[in-house]
Amino acid sequence: MPLQMMMTIDWGCPVSQGEKIRGAGKADWNLEELVQDFQKNMNADALYYMEKRGITQESIEQFRIGFEPGRIGFYVAKHPLGDYFENRVIIPVLSEEGQIVDLVGRAVDLREPKYKALYGLEDSFFPESVLAESDDVVLCNGIFDAMTLAQANLPGVCIPNMLGFKEVHAERFKGKRVFICMGNDETGRREARRMQNLLEPHAAETFIVQLPEAVRDINDMFVRVQSPVEVFVKLLNLSIEETLYAPVAPDIRQVTVFNEEYMKRHRGSSFHLATGLERLDAMLSGGLPNGITLIAGEPSSGKTTFLKQIADRAALLQQPVIYMTWDQSPFELWSMSIARAMGVSRGSVLRGEHEPEHIYTANQAYMQAGKMQWTLEFGSSTKLAQMEASVERVMAVTGKPPILIIDDLNRFMAAAKEASSGSCFILKEWAREWNTAILAAVPSEGELSLSLDQRATADVLLYLKPLGWAADRARALKLMLLKNRNGKTGEIPIKFYEDRTLFTDIL
């Protein structure tokens, strides 16, 4: 059924996190029994993976790590989760009281996402006991980092569910000395600085730990380096010395970071989201970058259709997409995709003019994209915190940040009035925090009517300017690239086929 492929949240109807993500409530699952079942499944594949990560048998037993093997062909699941954690080692997350509150699975093969959480609880740490037992804490990148430190009798914790570090997490470190050691790349270092800013009002002291060059994270270092405990303790002490004697580091400390970022772009691995418009993607060096892209235009110029076309394309490439809507219902947005797949007008789908079997066939084609899209329908009373929680729950399920699409920036601005920062700056913070792309439509009577805040904050600024009608019943437009932070600007003639909800280049 089509609407099962998109997630809609009605904020007026209380529902558990499990229901929002999985379609079932927490009460359906006995986590203690699930963990016992998964522990019985530990086999040679799982043990070999844990050995490669440097995790001992003692730690496997201590943290009650289990496994869900891969399946071949049709099978009847022995538990209510089915194959949700297929081919993953499964780590229980405990509450302060020692009760199992969540499960996190890590794939032992190359499947994506690498990590999947069952609930994606927002305020959990792994392991919780460290926060109660130690005044010195290493805040690290992931579960295997924290387990690695536990094996070395060092107090390390992480957020286990791929969620962003927030004020609610920072408050748990009140009065502690915190060593922040995230992933050893540009994203990890940027996140460490952001976490430090959040921690400073609460922690007694905060230090950012720099790992050796070419080491990915704490777990990687302990597996590869000789005498890793001794080396890591030296790094902790070095972070204290550097903070005391050079509280503001010169740019020379960033040379390695800058070189890594350049090499990533040189190899073509820097993130860009292809729009499907070849000339636009070429001007943007491959597509829309991580950051904020604003798409401005007059009412009914096709902004929503343009966004939905990009959303479908990204989802087909197995990139998670969250479509935040105030003006269109999830059914109306789905009708755009179905009309494009059938080559018919959207209105004819909305009016129910097609035979059900034709809709069914188009829906089968759409299902691959629908699996990676979440449509969130908001209202005038929706708060920013609710939006952030929705994004992070999707991250917990997919294991990677989703692209965010906002169908009307003005509606978002209304929700952002409660915050002290401007709406565009909030989006900028989201893009940095989650390392993702944000696309937002901006109703505008002309390219010059955009606000200074919008112009200053956007990384890419597009404007859809209508030119009239073409001979093939398409609407002719000029797509103006008004701002491109990392490249050139220009104009591209495009066509908008309203009877197919499709944008194309004019080549």
KEFI-926764 format. One line per 10 residues: number of its first residue (from 1); their letters; for each residue x, y, z negated of C-alpha. Coordinates in nm, 3 decimals. Example, Ala and Ser with C-alpha at 12.3 -4.5 7.8 and 13.67 -1.06 7.14 Angstrom:
2
1> as> 1.230/-0.450/-0.780; 1.367/-0.106/-0.714
***
This chain:
507
1> mplqmmmtid> 0.000/0.000/0.000; 0.142/0.340/0.094; 0.102/0.526/-0.233; 0.291/0.262/-0.427; 0.608/0.373/-0.254; 0.607/0.717/-0.410; 0.605/0.800/-0.779; 0.356/1.059/-0.898; 0.359/1.194/-1.251; 0.053/1.358/-1.400
11> wgcpvsqgek> 0.189/1.545/-1.699; -0.154/1.558/-1.855; -0.159/1.182/-1.908; 0.090/1.050/-2.167; 0.275/0.742/-2.048; 0.593/0.565/-2.154; 0.923/0.604/-1.971; 0.904/0.241/-1.867; 0.567/0.301/-1.701; 0.696/0.599/-1.506
21> irgagkadwn> 0.982/0.401/-1.361; 0.886/0.039/-1.353; 0.507/0.034/-1.357; 0.488/-0.142/-1.693; 0.507/-0.034/-2.056; 0.781/-0.107/-2.307; 0.540/-0.323/-2.506; 0.542/-0.577/-2.223; 0.908/-0.661/-2.284; 1.062/-0.826/-2.588
31> leelvqdfqk> 1.416/-0.693/-2.555; 1.558/-0.934/-2.816; 1.430/-1.234/-2.622; 1.554/-1.089/-2.294; 1.903/-1.041/-2.436; 1.909/-1.400/-2.563; 1.807/-1.525/-2.218; 2.072/-1.315/-2.044; 2.342/-1.433/-2.288; 2.269/-1.794/-2.191
41> nmnadalyym> 2.332/-1.705/-1.825; 2.698/-1.603/-1.866; 2.880/-1.804/-1.599; 3.218/-1.814/-1.427; 3.137/-1.519/-1.199; 3.038/-1.296/-1.489; 3.335/-1.402/-1.703; 3.577/-1.342/-1.414; 3.435/-0.992/-1.366; 3.469/-0.912/-1.736
51> ekrgitqesi> 3.825/-1.044/-1.737; 3.911/-0.812/-1.446; 3.776/-0.521/-1.649; 3.994/-0.624/-1.944; 3.698/-0.716/-2.166; 3.768/-1.006/-2.401; 3.546/-1.296/-2.502; 3.531/-1.146/-2.850; 3.387/-0.822/-2.710; 3.140/-1.013/-2.493
61> eqfrigfepg> 3.006/-1.177/-2.808; 3.025/-0.862/-3.021; 2.827/-0.651/-2.773; 2.596/-0.944/-2.679; 2.670/-0.909/-2.309; 2.464/-1.128/-2.077; 2.420/-1.192/-1.707; 2.145/-1.228/-1.449; 2.281/-1.443/-1.161; 2.198/-1.383/-0.798
71> rigfyvakhp> 1.916/-1.584/-0.647; 1.891/-1.762/-0.313; 1.549/-1.784/-0.151; 1.215/-1.770/-0.333; 1.208/-1.828/-0.705; 0.977/-1.776/-1.000; 1.133/-1.542/-1.257; 1.173/-1.678/-1.609; 1.118/-1.332/-1.760; 0.903/-1.027/-1.679
81> lgdyfenrvi> 1.188/-0.826/-1.520; 1.212/-1.057/-1.219; 1.529/-0.984/-1.020; 1.566/-0.626/-1.145; 1.915/-0.698/-1.286; 2.015/-0.951/-1.020; 2.390/-1.026/-1.012; 2.462/-0.786/-1.297; 2.623/-0.817/-1.636; 2.376/-0.675/-1.887
91> ipvlseegqi> 2.474/-0.471/-2.193; 2.222/-0.402/-2.472; 2.199/-0.045/-2.606; 2.125/-0.024/-2.978; 1.956/0.241/-3.189; 2.105/0.390/-3.506; 1.917/0.119/-3.698; 2.076/-0.156/-3.487; 1.763/-0.239/-3.283; 1.787/-0.304/-2.907
101> vdlvgravdl> 1.627/-0.005/-2.732; 1.753/-0.033/-2.374; 1.944/-0.254/-2.131; 2.206/-0.147/-1.877; 2.317/-0.372/-1.590; 2.642/-0.341/-1.396; 2.671/-0.516/-1.059; 2.957/-0.768/-1.036; 2.963/-0.734/-0.656; 2.953/-0.438/-0.417
111> repkykalyg> 2.577/-0.382/-0.426; 2.435/-0.039/-0.500; 2.357/0.108/-0.736; 2.646/-0.009/-0.949; 2.456/0.062/-1.271; 2.086/0.020/-1.348; 1.913/0.101/-1.676; 1.584/-0.048/-1.786; 1.440/0.265/-1.950; 1.710/0.530/-1.921
121> ledsffpesv> 1.658/0.670/-2.271; 1.767/1.031/-2.296; 1.929/1.049/-2.640; 2.111/0.715/-2.677; 2.484/0.659/-2.715; 2.692/0.344/-2.672; 2.784/0.231/-2.930; 2.575/0.431/-3.175; 2.770/0.300/-3.476; 3.078/0.507/-3.386
131> laesddvvlc> 2.896/0.835/-3.452; 2.810/0.722/-3.804; 3.152/0.580/-3.885; 3.408/0.827/-3.749; 3.475/1.201/-3.765; 3.710/1.174/-3.465; 3.531/1.060/-3.149; 3.641/1.006/-2.788; 3.352/1.102/-2.561; 3.414/0.896/-2.249
141> ngifdamtla> 3.272/0.832/-1.905; 3.101/0.493/-1.923; 3.021/0.173/-2.108; 3.339/-0.009/-2.009; 3.548/0.286/-2.131; 3.374/0.272/-2.469; 3.415/-0.108/-2.492; 3.782/-0.077/-2.399; 3.840/0.174/-2.679; 3.650/-0.049/-2.926
151> qanlpgvcip> 3.889/-0.335/-2.843; 4.178/-0.100/-2.929; 4.011/0.005/-3.257; 3.964/0.358/-3.122; 3.630/0.539/-3.173; 3.476/0.596/-2.829; 3.118/0.659/-2.720; 2.940/0.729/-2.394; 2.594/0.808/-2.263; 2.505/0.463/-2.127
161> nmlgfkevha> 2.239/0.547/-1.870; 2.394/0.777/-1.606; 2.223/1.076/-1.766; 2.364/1.426/-1.788; 2.510/1.547/-2.120; 2.269/1.791/-2.285; 2.217/1.997/-2.598; 2.035/1.704/-2.763; 2.353/1.497/-2.722; 2.585/1.776/-2.836
171> erfkgkrvfi> 2.395/1.815/-3.164; 2.492/1.460/-3.261; 2.860/1.564/-3.285; 2.809/1.826/-3.556; 3.130/1.871/-3.758; 3.328/1.613/-3.558; 3.655/1.643/-3.369; 3.570/1.543/-3.012; 3.812/1.433/-2.740; 3.641/1.450/-2.398
181> cmgndetgrr> 3.781/1.205/-2.142; 3.570/1.172/-1.830; 3.644/1.032/-1.482; 3.983/1.139/-1.345; 3.857/1.333/-1.044; 3.725/1.680/-0.967; 3.369/1.585/-1.065; 3.478/1.433/-1.395; 3.695/1.730/-1.488; 3.416/1.973/-1.408
191> earrmqnlle> 3.175/1.769/-1.620; 3.427/1.764/-1.908; 3.442/2.144/-1.910; 3.063/2.167/-1.907; 3.037/1.921/-2.195; 3.295/2.117/-2.392; 3.085/2.433/-2.358; 2.781/2.249/-2.495; 2.979/2.094/-2.780; 3.155/2.408/-2.906
201> phaaetfivq> 2.863/2.538/-3.120; 2.834/2.198/-3.293; 3.167/2.015/-3.303; 3.446/2.116/-3.538; 3.699/2.101/-3.252; 3.689/1.993/-2.886; 3.975/1.883/-2.662; 3.980/1.773/-2.298; 4.204/1.472/-2.234; 4.391/1.454/-1.903
211> lpeavrdind> 4.453/1.100/-1.775; 4.764/1.012/-1.569; 4.746/1.076/-1.196; 4.596/0.791/-0.985; 4.414/0.643/-1.289; 4.035/0.643/-1.246; 3.918/0.631/-1.608; 4.000/0.494/-1.954; 3.917/0.133/-1.864; 4.130/0.151/-1.549
221> mfvrvqspve> 4.424/0.291/-1.749; 4.408/0.020/-2.016; 4.400/-0.252/-1.748; 4.691/-0.111/-1.545; 4.927/0.064/-1.787; 5.179/-0.101/-2.015; 5.129/-0.027/-2.386; 4.798/0.150/-2.311; 4.707/0.223/-2.674; 5.036/0.401/-2.732
231> vfvkllnlsi> 5.000/0.597/-2.407; 4.641/0.696/-2.482; 4.717/0.815/-2.835; 4.996/1.031/-2.689; 4.742/1.178/-2.445; 4.508/1.261/-2.733; 4.787/1.438/-2.920; 4.895/1.617/-2.603; 4.542/1.750/-2.555; 4.559/1.902/-2.906
241> eetlyapvap> 4.897/2.064/-2.840; 4.789/2.208/-2.506; 4.474/2.356/-2.656; 4.665/2.512/-2.946; 4.949/2.659/-2.742; 4.776/2.727/-2.411; 4.401/2.766/-2.472; 4.352/2.901/-2.121; 4.537/2.688/-1.866; 4.697/2.850/-1.558
251> dirqvtvfne> 4.595/2.745/-1.208; 4.906/2.529/-1.176; 4.725/2.272/-1.391; 4.460/2.251/-1.119; 4.692/2.181/-0.825; 4.635/1.805/-0.845; 4.259/1.861/-0.855; 4.272/2.091/-0.553; 4.485/1.842/-0.360; 4.244/1.556/-0.441
261> eymkrhrgss> 3.949/1.761/-0.316; 4.133/1.849/0.005; 4.226/1.486/0.073; 3.864/1.385/0.016; 3.754/1.634/0.280; 4.040/1.536/0.510; 3.926/1.173/0.499; 3.568/1.281/0.566; 3.445/1.143/0.234; 3.316/1.474/0.098
271> fhlatglerl> 2.938/1.467/0.054; 2.728/1.606/0.336; 2.362/1.529/0.402; 2.288/1.498/0.773; 1.967/1.676/0.876; 1.925/1.496/1.208; 1.967/1.825/1.399; 2.303/1.761/1.563; 2.402/2.120/1.626; 2.316/2.226/1.272
281> damlsgglpn> 2.508/1.932/1.124; 2.809/2.026/1.339; 2.800/2.386/1.215; 2.780/2.255/0.857; 3.079/2.019/0.908; 2.860/1.709/0.884; 2.545/1.828/0.713; 2.414/2.005/0.406; 2.671/2.011/0.122; 2.636/1.946/-0.248
291> gitliageps> 2.491/2.266/-0.389; 2.189/2.477/-0.301; 2.036/2.504/0.045; 1.748/2.749/0.083; 1.517/2.720/0.384; 1.324/3.044/0.429; 1.043/3.126/0.667; 0.699/3.274/0.707; 0.394/3.079/0.583; 0.309/2.788/0.818
301> sgkttflkqi> 0.646/2.807/0.993; 0.712/2.437/0.924; 0.934/2.453/0.615; 0.761/2.164/0.437; 0.771/1.947/0.748; 1.140/2.024/0.788; 1.209/1.925/0.428; 1.009/1.602/0.457; 1.193/1.508/0.776; 1.526/1.550/0.595
311> adraallqqp> 1.392/1.355/0.293; 1.292/1.057/0.508; 1.624/1.056/0.690; 1.823/1.063/0.366; 1.612/0.789/0.207; 1.663/0.563/0.509; 2.036/0.589/0.437; 1.960/0.460/0.083; 2.014/0.802/-0.073; 1.763/0.859/-0.357
321> viymtwdqsp> 1.538/1.161/-0.296; 1.308/1.339/-0.540; 1.048/1.559/-0.371; 0.908/1.816/-0.617; 0.576/1.949/-0.494; 0.331/2.207/-0.616; 0.134/2.274/-0.298; 0.106/1.934/-0.126; -0.027/1.611/-0.272; 0.182/1.293/-0.241
331> felwsmsiar> -0.075/1.160/0.006; -0.042/1.470/0.224; 0.336/1.438/0.228; 0.313/1.067/0.310; 0.082/1.154/0.603; 0.364/1.361/0.758; 0.594/1.059/0.764; 0.324/0.828/0.901; 0.225/1.077/1.172; 0.588/1.111/1.279
341> amgvsrgsvl> 0.627/0.731/1.293; 0.310/0.697/1.505; 0.374/1.000/1.727; 0.032/1.148/1.641; -0.088/1.463/1.470; -0.083/1.481/1.093; -0.442/1.605/1.097; -0.559/1.288/1.268; -0.405/1.082/0.987; -0.559/1.303/0.719
351> rgehepehiy> -0.900/1.271/0.886; -0.873/0.890/0.898; -0.906/0.870/1.280; -0.675/0.570/1.335; -0.740/0.201/1.302; -0.610/0.061/0.970; -0.382/-0.188/1.145; -0.199/0.098/1.321; -0.149/0.277/0.990; -0.031/-0.050/0.838
361> tanqaymqag> 0.230/-0.097/1.113; 0.360/0.260/1.067; 0.363/0.209/0.693; 0.581/-0.100/0.730; 0.835/0.114/0.914; 0.816/0.379/0.642; 0.863/0.137/0.354; 1.243/0.136/0.381; 1.249/0.512/0.326; 0.969/0.497/0.070
371> kmqwtlefgs> 1.172/0.271/-0.156; 1.417/0.554/-0.219; 1.171/0.845/-0.254; 0.998/0.974/-0.565; 0.728/1.235/-0.511; 0.662/1.435/-0.828; 0.349/1.647/-0.829; 0.373/1.939/-1.071; 0.132/2.203/-1.195; 0.149/2.556/-1.329
381> stklaqmeas> 0.211/2.434/-1.686; 0.505/2.204/-1.605; 0.820/2.289/-1.801; 1.182/2.276/-1.688; 1.260/2.010/-1.948; 0.996/1.782/-1.795; 1.149/1.824/-1.450; 1.498/1.749/-1.581; 1.373/1.439/-1.762; 1.214/1.310/-1.440
391> vervmavtgk> 1.538/1.351/-1.244; 1.741/1.172/-1.508; 1.499/0.879/-1.526; 1.537/0.828/-1.153; 1.916/0.847/-1.198; 1.891/0.576/-1.464; 1.711/0.346/-1.219; 1.911/0.418/-0.903; 2.254/0.460/-1.062; 2.335/0.773/-0.864
401> ppiliiddln> 2.211/1.132/-0.846; 1.908/1.193/-0.622; 1.881/1.476/-0.373; 1.627/1.726/-0.504; 1.376/1.886/-0.266; 1.155/2.170/-0.389; 0.864/2.261/-0.163; 0.819/2.616/-0.297; 1.089/2.809/-0.481; 0.835/3.065/-0.602
411> rfmaaakeas> 0.643/2.792/-0.788; 0.967/2.672/-0.941; 1.049/3.029/-1.044; 0.724/3.043/-1.239; 0.826/2.733/-1.434; 1.175/2.879/-1.487; 1.051/3.198/-1.654; 1.094/3.033/-1.993; 1.470/3.014/-1.934; 1.711/3.301/-1.982
421> sgscfilkew> 1.889/3.234/-1.651; 1.747/3.313/-1.307; 1.579/3.029/-1.118; 1.850/3.005/-0.853; 2.120/2.994/-1.119; 1.933/2.708/-1.290; 1.934/2.518/-0.962; 2.305/2.591/-0.927; 2.365/2.441/-1.272; 2.158/2.134/-1.178
431> arewntaila> 2.358/2.083/-0.859; 2.685/2.099/-1.052; 2.565/1.888/-1.344; 2.429/1.608/-1.126; 2.675/1.655/-0.837; 2.399/1.660/-0.580; 2.230/1.862/-0.307; 1.921/2.073/-0.375; 1.696/2.189/-0.091; 1.428/2.447/-0.159
441> avpsegelsl> 1.173/2.620/0.065; 1.134/2.997/0.024; 0.823/3.173/0.159; 0.954/3.491/0.323; 0.819/3.753/0.561; 1.160/3.801/0.717; 1.525/3.715/0.676; 1.591/4.053/0.513; 1.324/4.004/0.246; 1.521/3.739/0.055
451> sldqratadv> 1.630/3.850/-0.292; 1.989/3.926/-0.387; 1.976/3.636/-0.634; 1.880/3.396/-0.356; 2.144/3.527/-0.117; 2.420/3.524/-0.379; 2.351/3.179/-0.525; 2.276/2.973/-0.214; 2.556/2.771/-0.058; 2.360/2.744/0.268
461> llylkplgwa> 2.083/2.982/0.371; 1.859/2.892/0.666; 1.577/3.091/0.818; 1.306/2.952/1.050; 1.205/3.228/1.291; 0.907/3.154/1.521; 0.954/3.249/1.889; 0.627/3.132/2.043; 0.508/2.820/2.222; 0.706/2.604/2.464
471> adraralklm> 0.567/2.439/2.776; 0.550/2.095/2.612; 0.306/2.215/2.341; 0.592/2.249/2.093; 0.649/2.558/1.884; 0.978/2.724/1.972; 1.184/2.851/1.679; 1.523/2.994/1.611; 1.698/2.830/1.315; 1.923/3.101/1.179
481> llknrngktg> 2.218/2.996/0.964; 2.251/3.317/0.763; 2.501/3.189/0.508; 2.738/2.894/0.502; 2.976/2.908/0.209; 3.224/2.668/0.367; 3.197/2.748/0.736; 3.055/2.956/1.015; 2.710/3.103/1.067; 2.501/3.118/1.383
491> eipikfyedr> 2.168/3.042/1.549; 2.023/2.721/1.692; 1.715/2.698/1.914; 1.485/2.417/1.795; 1.138/2.286/1.864; 0.866/2.192/1.619; 0.616/1.940/1.755; 0.315/1.992/1.530; 0.134/1.696/1.684; 0.422/1.471/1.567
501> tlftdil> 0.546/1.662/1.261; 0.891/1.655/1.420; 1.178/1.902/1.454; 1.434/1.851/1.733; 1.733/2.032/1.877; 1.709/2.212/2.208; 2.023/2.070/2.365
***
